[in-house]
Amino acid sequence: MTPAADKPDLLVLQAMAPPEVMASLAEHFQCHLLYQVVPENRAALLYRLAPCLQLAVTSASVGMDEALLAQLPALRMLAVYGVGLDRVPLDALARLGVAVSNTPDVLTDDVADLAVLLTLAAARRLPQVDAYVRAGQWGRRAPLALGRGVGGKVAGIYGFGRIGQAVAHRMTALGMRVCYHQPRRRAEVSLPYYDSLLALAEASDYLLVCAPGRPETRHAVNAEVLAALGREGTLVNVARGSVVDEAALLAALQQGRLGAAALDVFEDEPHPLAALLAQPNVVLTPHIGSMTLETRSAMGRLVLDNLLAYIGGRPLLTPVSPD
């Protein structure tokens, strides 16, 4: 690390919004903005910084691959701006003794709110009726298909951590019947529990994906689960694109075996399947679950506070366990 009188070096892999987040980092650290360096010059920068670079920050969407990690032998702490860790090599970082933090809790409410928004948008056909008005079809009294109410319907939640529970609270307030599935039943939760995702889908009108992106959840929502959800069912995904088999989802929508989908995340971001974009019964948003001024500001503060805790020799506020 640089001498104590100087600001510690910090490698930044992704810009963070709002601008005040980056400004606050610059107040405390000598920020090296890797994302602004053209690819052919990055190796030289990393070679120059490697002996003293102990701190890095990345976003959940960018993460850090093992090839980059190998170029940072002095790295001791990685702060993740976001909650997802599927693009962070936790095992490799743990072997090297690198501490990791992320930003849980502060984004829970906004992601849960978006799950409600997507559910209602799909049920009430919001994109279609918006287009109907903009195209002047209302004035022409053109036929308009009916939407659906959600009261009394079953919201099945796959993944019942912080966000899943916040979604359940909101869906209950909408008058929906809520049930859930995850690997283990929560003893403190009285809601109906299904011991398989397939059983949850069979019981649900709306299947809301809140599970983390991990190898064991990859394509968990597959053709069989979508078939169980059925031609009147709706899939809502605010978790990770990898959890849903996107090709199977597209086929189910195209063939009328699934009623609708509302997606904030995709397998290959920012490049959803082109055919998926053409489906009229799909609501699409560009991974905006935490994208509010309030939440992004809170995430940035938590990143900074974790970094300051580390260099101050204090425990991290939100450490990530290698397990």
C-alpha positions in Angstrom: 0.0 0.0 0.0 1.2 3.6 -0.5 2.8 5.4 2.4 0.5 6.3 5.3 0.5 10.0 4.4 -1.0 9.3 1.0 -4.4 8.0 0.1 -4.5 4.2 -0.3 -4.7 2.9 -3.8 -8.1 1.5 -4.9 -8.8 -0.3 -8.1 -12.3 0.4 -9.4 -13.7 -2.0 -11.9 -17.0 -0.3 -12.5 -18.4 3.2 -12.2 -21.0 3.6 -9.4 -24.0 5.9 -9.4 -24.9 8.5 -8.3 -21.8 10.6 -9.0 -21.5 11.4 -5.2 -20.5 7.7 -4.7 -17.4 8.1 -6.9 -16.6 11.5 -5.3 -16.7 10.0 -1.8 -14.3 7.2 -2.8 -12.0 9.8 -4.3 -11.9 11.7 -1.0 -10.4 8.8 0.8 -8.6 6.7 -1.9 -6.4 7.1 -4.9 -8.8 5.6 -7.4 -7.6 3.8 -10.4 -10.5 3.5 -12.8 -9.8 0.3 -14.7 -13.1 0.6 -16.7 -11.8 3.8 -18.3 -8.6 2.2 -19.5 -8.6 0.7 -23.0 -8.1 -3.1 -22.8 -4.7 -3.0 -24.4 -3.3 -0.7 -21.7 -4.8 -2.5 -18.7 -2.0 -5.1 -18.3 0.6 -2.3 -18.0 -1.5 -0.5 -15.4 -2.0 -3.6 -13.3 1.7 -4.5 -13.5 2.6 -1.0 -12.2 0.0 -1.2 -9.4 0.3 -4.8 -8.4 3.0 -4.5 -5.7 0.9 -2.1 -3.6 -2.7 -2.6 -4.7 -4.5 -4.1 -1.7 -8.0 -2.8 -2.3 -10.5 -3.2 -5.1 -14.2 -2.4 -5.7 -16.4 -4.0 -8.3 -20.1 -4.3 -9.0 -22.2 -7.4 -8.8 -22.7 -7.4 -12.5 -19.0 -7.0 -13.4 -17.5 -9.1 -10.6 -13.9 -10.2 -10.9 -12.6 -13.2 -12.8 -9.7 -15.3 -11.7 -7.5 -14.0 -14.5 -7.7 -10.5 -13.1 -7.2 -11.8 -9.6 -4.0 -13.5 -10.6 -2.7 -10.1 -11.6 -3.3 -8.7 -8.2 -1.0 -10.6 -5.8 -1.2 -8.0 -3.0 -5.0 -7.8 -3.0 -6.4 -8.1 0.5 -10.0 -6.7 0.3 -12.7 -6.7 -2.5 -15.8 -4.6 -1.9 -18.8 -5.5 -4.1 -21.3 -2.8 -5.0 -24.4 -5.0 -5.0 -25.6 -8.2 -3.4 -25.1 -10.9 -6.1 -21.8 -12.8 -5.8 -22.2 -15.2 -8.8 -19.4 -13.3 -10.7 -17.0 -13.2 -7.8 -14.6 -16.1 -7.3 -15.2 -16.6 -3.6 -13.3 -19.8 -3.3 -10.2 -18.4 -4.9 -10.4 -15.2 -2.8 -10.8 -17.2 0.4 -7.7 -19.3 -0.5 -5.7 -16.1 -0.9 -7.0 -14.6 2.3 -8.9 -11.8 0.6 -11.7 -10.3 2.6 -15.0 -9.6 0.6 -17.9 -7.4 1.4 -21.2 -6.7 -0.4 -24.2 -4.5 0.1 -27.1 -6.5 1.4 -30.3 -5.2 3.1 -30.1 -1.6 1.7 -31.5 -2.8 -1.7 -34.1 -5.3 -0.4 -37.1 -2.9 -0.5 -36.5 -1.5 -3.9 -36.0 -5.0 -5.5 -39.1 -6.2 -3.8 -41.0 -3.2 -5.0 -39.9 -3.9 -8.5 -41.2 -7.5 -8.2 -44.6 -6.1 -7.3 -44.4 -3.6 -10.2 -43.5 -6.4 -12.7 -46.2 -8.7 -11.4 -48.9 -6.0 -11.8 -47.5 -4.8 -15.1 -47.8 -8.4 -16.5 -51.3 -9.0 -15.0 -52.7 -5.7 -16.2 -50.9 -5.8 -19.5 -49.3 -2.4 -18.9 -46.9 -2.4 -21.9 -49.7 -3.3 -24.2 -52.2 -0.8 -22.9 -49.5 2.0 -22.9 -48.9 1.2 -26.6 -52.6 1.1 -27.2 -53.0 4.7 -26.0 -49.9 6.0 -27.7 -51.0 4.5 -31.1 -54.3 6.3 -30.9 -56.3 3.1 -30.7 -58.3 4.3 -27.7 -59.7 7.2 -29.7 -60.7 4.7 -32.4 -62.4 2.4 -29.9 -60.2 -0.5 -31.0 -60.7 -3.8 -29.2 -58.6 -4.1 -26.0 -58.0 -7.4 -24.3 -58.8 -7.6 -20.6 -56.1 -7.7 -17.9 -56.3 -9.9 -14.8 -56.6 -9.1 -11.1 -54.1 -10.5 -8.6 -56.3 -10.6 -5.5 -56.8 -14.2 -4.4 -54.2 -15.5 -6.8 -51.2 -17.6 -5.6 -47.8 -16.0 -5.5 -45.1 -18.7 -5.3 -41.8 -17.4 -4.2 -38.6 -19.3 -5.2 -35.9 -18.2 -2.8 -37.0 -16.9 0.6 -34.1 -14.8 1.9 -34.3 -11.1 2.6 -35.8 -10.2 -0.8 -38.1 -13.2 -1.0 -39.6 -12.3 2.4 -40.0 -8.7 1.5 -41.8 -9.7 -1.7 -44.0 -12.0 0.3 -45.0 -9.2 2.6 -46.0 -7.0 -0.4 -47.9 -9.8 -2.1 -49.9 -10.5 1.0 -50.8 -6.8 1.1 -52.2 -7.2 -2.4 -54.5 -9.9 -1.2 -52.5 -12.7 -2.8 -52.0 -16.1 -1.2 -48.2 -16.6 -0.7 -46.2 -19.8 -0.6 -42.5 -20.5 -1.0 -39.7 -22.9 -1.8 -36.0 -23.0 -1.0 -33.7 -25.8 0.1 -34.9 -25.7 3.7 -38.1 -24.7 5.4 -37.9 -21.6 7.6 -39.1 -22.6 11.0 -40.1 -19.0 11.9 -42.3 -18.7 8.7 -45.9 -19.8 8.8 -46.5 -19.6 5.1 -47.1 -22.8 3.1 -43.8 -24.4 2.1 -43.2 -26.7 -0.9 -40.3 -29.0 -0.8 -39.6 -28.8 -4.6 -39.7 -26.0 -7.1 -41.9 -28.1 -9.4 -44.5 -28.5 -6.7 -44.3 -24.7 -6.0 -44.9 -24.0 -9.7 -47.9 -26.3 -9.9 -49.5 -24.5 -6.9 -48.8 -21.0 -8.3 -50.4 -18.5 -10.5 -47.4 -16.2 -10.4 -43.9 -17.7 -9.8 -41.5 -15.1 -8.5 -37.8 -15.9 -8.7 -35.8 -14.5 -5.8 -33.1 -17.2 -5.6 -29.4 -16.4 -5.9 -27.4 -17.2 -9.0 -25.3 -20.2 -8.1 -24.2 -23.4 -9.9 -27.0 -25.3 -8.1 -29.7 -22.9 -9.2 -28.6 -22.6 -12.8 -31.7 -23.3 -15.1 -33.6 -24.4 -12.0 -36.7 -22.8 -13.7 -36.6 -25.2 -16.7 -39.2 -26.5 -19.2 -40.7 -28.8 -16.7 -41.2 -26.1 -14.1 -42.7 -23.7 -16.7 -45.0 -26.5 -17.9 -46.2 -26.9 -14.3 -46.8 -23.1 -14.0 -49.0 -23.5 -17.0 -50.7 -21.6 -19.8 -52.4 -19.1 -17.4 -49.2 -18.7 -15.3 -46.8 -15.8 -15.1 -43.1 -16.0 -14.4 -41.4 -12.9 -12.7 -37.6 -12.8 -12.3 -35.9 -10.2 -10.2 -33.0 -12.5 -9.1 -30.4 -13.7 -11.7 -30.9 -14.6 -15.4 -29.0 -17.8 -14.9 -31.8 -19.2 -12.7 -34.2 -19.4 -15.7 -33.6 -21.5 -18.8 -34.3 -18.6 -21.2 -34.6 -20.8 -24.3 -37.2 -22.9 -22.6 -39.0 -19.8 -21.4 -39.1 -18.4 -25.0 -40.4 -21.7 -26.3 -43.2 -21.8 -23.7 -44.2 -18.3 -24.5 -44.2 -18.8 -28.2 -46.2 -22.0 -28.0 -48.8 -20.7 -25.6 -47.7 -23.0 -22.8 -47.1 -20.0 -20.5 -49.3 -17.0 -20.0 -46.7 -14.2 -19.5 -43.3 -13.3 -18.1 -41.9 -10.2 -16.5 -38.1 -10.1 -16.4 -35.6 -7.7 -14.9 -32.6 -10.0 -15.4 -31.3 -12.2 -18.3 -28.8 -14.9 -19.0 -26.6 -12.7 -21.3 -26.8 -9.2 -20.1 -27.2 -6.7 -21.7 -28.2 -8.9 -24.6 -31.6 -10.7 -24.1 -32.6 -13.2 -26.7 -33.8 -11.2 -29.7 -36.9 -13.4 -30.1 -37.8 -12.7 -26.5 -38.0 -8.9 -27.2 -40.6 -9.6 -29.9 -43.0 -11.4 -27.5 -46.1 -9.3 -26.8 -46.8 -11.0 -23.4 -43.4 -10.1 -21.8 -42.5 -7.2 -19.6 -38.8 -6.3 -19.8 -36.7 -4.0 -17.7 -32.8 -3.6 -17.8 -31.8 -5.0 -14.4 -33.0 -2.0 -12.4 -34.0 -3.8 -9.2 -31.8 -1.5 -7.1 -31.7 1.4 -9.5 -33.1 4.2 -7.4 -31.2 7.3 -6.2 -31.8 6.3 -2.5 -30.7 2.7 -2.8 -27.7 3.3 -5.0 -26.5 6.1 -2.6 -26.9 3.7 0.3 -25.0 1.0 -1.5 -22.2 3.4 -2.2 -22.0 4.5 1.4 -21.8 0.9 2.5 -19.0 0.2 0.0 -17.1 3.1 1.4 -17.7 2.2 5.0 -16.5 -1.3 4.4 -13.3 -0.1 2.8 -12.7 2.4 5.6 -13.3 -0.3 8.2 -10.8 -2.5 6.5 -8.0 0.1 6.3 -8.8 1.1 9.9 -8.3 -2.4 11.2 -12.0 -2.8 12.1 -14.4 -5.6 11.2 -16.2 -5.2 8.0 -19.8 -4.1 8.3 -21.2 -6.6 5.8 -18.6 -9.4 5.3 -19.2 -12.2 2.9 -18.5 -15.7 4.2 -16.6 -17.9 1.8 -19.3 -20.5 2.5 
